[in-house]
Amino acid sequence: MKSKYQIVTGMDDVTPDKSALWQEVESILRQVSAQFGYQEIRTPSLEKAEMFKQNIGVETDVVSKQMFYIAIDEDIKDKEQLVLKPEMTAPVVRAYMEGGLWRSKPLSKLYYIDSFFRRERQQKGRRRQFHQFGVEVLGGGYGTDQDAEVILFAWTCMEKLKIKNKKLVINNIGTIKERQEWQKELEKYFQKHKEKLSDESKERLQRNPMRILDSKEKEDQTIIKNAPKIDTVEDYASNKFKKLKENLEALGIPYQHNPYLVRGLDYYNGNVFEITTESNKSQNALCGGGRFDHLVENMGGKKTSAVGFAAGIERMIDESDLENENNQIDAYIVCNGTEYYDKTLQLIQKLIEKKYSIFFDTRKGKVKEDRIRKHNAKFGIWVGQKDKPLYWSRKLPFKKDNNPIISDNIDEFLNKLKTQ
């Protein structure tokens, strides 16, 4: 059967055969968050466009090409444009300041699971509505111990989700001043090789040359390999990066240093990282993050240290070795006539009160064992069979020595059911 309406390009349905795995993944992520002492934060799907333009960086791909704009809201005094949020860090910082967390929880360790929207170029592993799990630590200090804890958090999530062939890649992109100097050097270098760059990198050269380092296009790779590194910038200090490597070695987390690893958004500074996979199931970056020590101040708050990461849930599910388990229910219930509906509903009510899980089949026709088995039920219950007691139950598999439980009294039947 085919609907005359088709799903919007770049978006996915999560049907019941897949949702159990999503729930399992989300449950693991929430459990790890609780173990690390992080609390959940939720923000609206709509935010003011200006917040992203001013703080993500107007020249980034996210702002310049990918945001979904909504009609101007007549209720807003200045008639500001609204957007479906493309990322979560800026909204979290807004909520941190607007909700007074900077005062009540000066060290805020926050996590989120949410949907985001970007007008991505259509390719494998990229969606226009996607889901992320992420954490943001605000006020945790400027030492690398907080960086290392956040990386340990991310690595633990990947371990719990049974993701193999993962790799931690780290870099330090310096202070804002150092990064600006590096950007100038990169612009000079890439201008010399402009004709050989991909079309996308030529656009980035005009807007943000550092983003070329993040290119996955084949024609860019040889050029990138010889690009100037940030450690060539005068007065570049790498002490915090050295200390982070010591922290990771103490934790036993293997890492690689990629001097060309950058983050795509302008608010990052200092230590940055990615967790990638070598598989070909999806885009290879599972998770990315780093420090953003100037964002709170840029958004009108006090100078506040900050570090975090975001991980794509679809990508983690693609790479996870968790099995999509068919969750078992307790009882599959069948009513054998309209005159027994009241009795059946009373039974269902009592089963729910006693914490049983049930599936009530309201279809007509004979119910065979295979139908109950498809619903992964422990036993079947029939109400109102001719020439038999009112309530009748059999445990799967249906065998001759597997005696049924029968009764005309609902409470007696439920007591017997405990033993089945």
N, C-alpha and C positions, 0 to 999 in steps of 0.2 A: 504494500500500500504506500502510495507516494502522495505527500501533501502538496497542494498547489502553492504553498509558501515555503521558501527555503531559508535556512539559517543565514545570518549576516556573515559575509566573508571575514575570516580571521577570528571567528568566535566559535566556541564549542559547547555542545550539550554534555552534561555529566549525567548519564542515564543510570538507573538502579544497579546494573551489572558492574558499573565503575565506581559508584558513590561509596560503596563499602570500603574500598581501598583509600579513597580520599579521606574518609572519616578516620581510618586507621593512621594515616600519615599525619593528619591534623592533631589527633590524640597524642601521638608521640611528640610532636613539636610542642604542644601545650605542656606535656609532662616534663620535657627537658627545661622549658622555660620556668616552670615551678621549682625544679631542682636548683636552678641558678638564681632563684629569687627575683625573677622578672615578673612584672604585672602587665596585663593586657590593656591596650589603648585602642579605641575605635574613633574614627573621624568620618565626617560626611563624604559622600561620593563627589559632591560638587564643592569646588573651592573657587576663589577669585583668581582669575588668570594672572593678574599683576603679581601675585605672590610668587608664582613660578618664574615669570619673566625676570623679576628683579633678583631672584635668589638662586635659581638653577643656572642661569646664564642665558641671555637672550640669543647668543650665537650657538647654543648647543642644538643638536638634532631634535631633542625632546621638545624644546620650545619653538624652534623655527619651523618644524615640519609636522610634528607628531601629535600635538594636543588636539582633542576634540572640543571645539568651542560650542557653547550653548548660547541661545539668543540672550541679548542683554536683559537683565532682570529689572523690570519697572519698579520693583519695591526698593531697590538699592538707590540711595540718594544720588550718588555720582554716576549712576547707570553703568556700573562696571560689568565687564564680561565675566562670565562664569565658564569653567571647564570641568570635564570629568577628570578626576585627579590622575596624573600620569605616574606619580611616584609618591612616597609616603614621608620622607624625611622632613620636607618643608611643612606639611600639615601637622606632624608631630610637634615640631618646634613651635608652631602657632598655638597648638593646644596647650603645650607646656607653659607658655607665657600667659595666654588668655585665661586658662583655667587655674592659674596661681600655683602650679606645681613647683615653680622655681622657689616659691616661699614655703609651701607645705612639705615638699619632697625635694630639697635642693640636690640630692643625688637620686635621680629618677632612672630606674632601669625598666625599660618598657619593651613590650613585644606586640606584634600585630599579625593578623592573618586577614588579607583583604583583596579586593579586586581592583585592577588598574586598567587604564585605557590609553592606548597610543595608536596613531595611524601608521603602524609599521609597514615597511615594504614587505610584500608577501613572499615568504621563503620558509623552508623547513625549520620548525622550532620556534617561529615567531608568531605571536597572536596579537590581535587588536584589543581583545579583552583577555587579561592574564591575571594570575593570582600569585601573590608573594607572601612569604613569611619573612619577617625581619625584626631586628632589635635596634633600639637606639638608647645609648647611655648618655645622659646629660648631667654634667656636674661631677663626673668621676675622676677629675684631675687630669694632668697632662703627662703622667708617667706611662711607660709602656706596659705596666702591669695591667692596666685597663684594656689596652689593645690586645694583649695576650689572652685575657679572659674572654673577650669577645670572639677571638679566633678559636679558642678552645670550645666555646659554646657552639659555633658554627660547625667545627669538626665533629663534635659529639653528636649533633643532629644527623650528619651524614653517616656516622657509624651506626646510630640507632636505626636509621632507615635502610641499612644494609646496602649502601652504595659503594661499589667497588671501583678500582682503577681511578680513584680520586687523587688530585694533586693540589697542594697549596702553593700558590705563587705570591710573592710579596715584593714590595718596592717602597721607596720613600720619595715622594714628589716635592719635598721641601716646603719652605714657608711660602706665603703668597708672593713675597718679593723675589725669592729664588725661582719660583715657578714662572713668574713674569719674565725674568732674564732668560730662563731656559726656553720659553716660548719664542722669544726673539731669535735665539739661535736656531731653533727648529724651523722657523719661518724662512730664514736665510737659506738654510740647507734645502728645504723642500722646494723653494722657488727655483733652485738650480736644476731640480729634477722634475719640474712641473709637467713637462710634456709626457713623461713616462708614467705618471700617476693615474690611478683609476679616476673615472668621472666623479665618484663620490668624494674621493680624497681631494680632488681639485676644488670642490665646493668647500670642503672643510678647511682648506688652506686659506680661503678668504675669511672664514668665520673663526676657526679655532684650530690652528696647526697641530696642537698637541693631540687632538682627536685622531689624526692620521695614524698615530702609533697603535690605535685600537682597530685599525682596518683588518678585515679578513680576506680582502681581495688579493689574488695571487700576484698581480702585477706590482703591488705595493711592497711585498715582503722583502725583496732584495734591497730596495731603497731604504726601508725602515732599519734593516740590519746595520747600516752604517751611519744612522742618524746620531747627532750629538746626545750624550747622556747628561743627566742633571748634575752629576758629580764634576762636570767640567765647568760649572758655574762658579765664579769667584766667591769665596767665603761660604760655599755650601757646607753645612754641618750635618754629619750622618751619625752622631752619637746615639740618638734615639733609635735609629734603624739597627745599629749594632746591638743595642740592648734588647730590642725585640727579638733578634735572632738568638740571643742567649736565652731569653725566656722560652722560646719555642723548642730549643734544644733541651732545656730542663724538663719540658713537658713531653718530650719524645715525639713531637709532631714533625714529620719530614716536610721540608719546604724547598722551593727553588727561588732564586732571586732573578727576576726579570726586570732589567733597568728600563724597559720600555712599557711596563705595566702602568696604565693611567686609569683614572675613573672618568666616566663620561660627563659628569656634572661639575660645574665650576666651584662648588662650595668645598670640595675636598682639599686637604692639605696633609703633609706629613706622611705617616705610615698608611699604606693602602694594601689591599690583598684581594685575591680571588681564589675560589676553589673550583677547579675544572675537572672534567673527566675526559678520558681518551676514547670513549665510545662514540659510535656514529649514529646514536639514536636521536640526538637532538643537537641544538647549539651546545658547544662544549662548556660554557660557563654556567655553573650551577648557582654560584653565590658570589657576591662581591661587596666590598665595603672599605671602610677606613675612617680616618679622622675628619671632622668638619668643625674645627674649633672657632670659626668666625661666624657661623650661620646665625646663632642666637643674637649676637651683637648686630649683625647686618639687618635682622628683622626687627630691631628696635629694643632688644633686651640688653642685659648686662653681659659682659664678657664671660662666656661659659664654655668649658671644655666639652667635647662631644665626640663620640665614636659609635659606629654601628655597621650593620650589613643588611642586605636584602637577598633572599633566595627564591628562585622561581619554583612554585609548587608543581606545575606541570612538568618541568624538567626533572625535579627530584623524583616524581612518580615514574617518569619514563626510565630513569636510571636505577630505581630501587629494585632490590630482589625480594621485597615483601610480597607475599602471596595474597591474591585477591580472594579472601576466604568468604565462603557462602555462610553467613551467620545463621546458626541454628535457632529455630524457634521451638517452643515447647509443644504447642498443640495446634493441629489443623482441625477445624470444626466444621461440621456439616449438619444442616437442619433438613430433615426428611419430610417436611410438609408445613404449609402455612399455619396449621393449627398448633405447631410447636414453636413458632417464632418467639413468643413471650418467654417460654422455658429456656430457649437457646440464649436469648439476650440476658436473662438472669444469670445463666451459667457463665457467659462471657464476663459480665460485670464482676462476679465473684472471683473468677480466675485472674482478672486484672488486679483486683484488690489484693490477691495473694501473690502478686509479682510474677505471674506466669506471662510468657509472651505467646500470642495467638495469631492465627490467620483464619478469618471467617470466610468460608467459600459460599457465596450466595447464588452460585449458578445451579442450574438443575442438571439432573443426570446422575448416573452411577459413579461413585468416586472409587477409583482403584488405587492400589498402593503406589504406583508410579507417580500419580499426581501429588500425593503427600510427600513422596521422596524428593520431587523437584523443588518443593518449598523447604526442604531440609528440616522437616518437623520430627520431633522425637516420637510422637504418637498421634493417632487420629482419634477424634471424638465424634460420635454420631448421636443426634438427639431425635427421638421419636421413630424408631424402627418398628415395623409391624411385628406383632407376636413376640416382641422382646422387651426387656425393661427399657424405661424411658432414656436413660443415659448409658452409653456403651462405648468403651474405649479399647483400642489395641495398640500395642507398642510395635514400632518397626524394628526389625523386619517381621512381617506377618508369618509366623511359624505355628505349627500345631501345638508345640509345647509352650508357646507364649500366650498364656491364658488371658482372655479379655477381662476388663473390669466392668462390672455392670451394676446398676442400681436404679431404683425408682425415686430415690431421695437424693436431692442435690448435695446436701452436706455429707451424707454417707459416701456418695460417689467421690467427692473431693478428698475425703480422708483416705479412701482407698487409692486415689490417684497419686498420693504422696509416695506410695511404695513402688509405683511403676517406673 
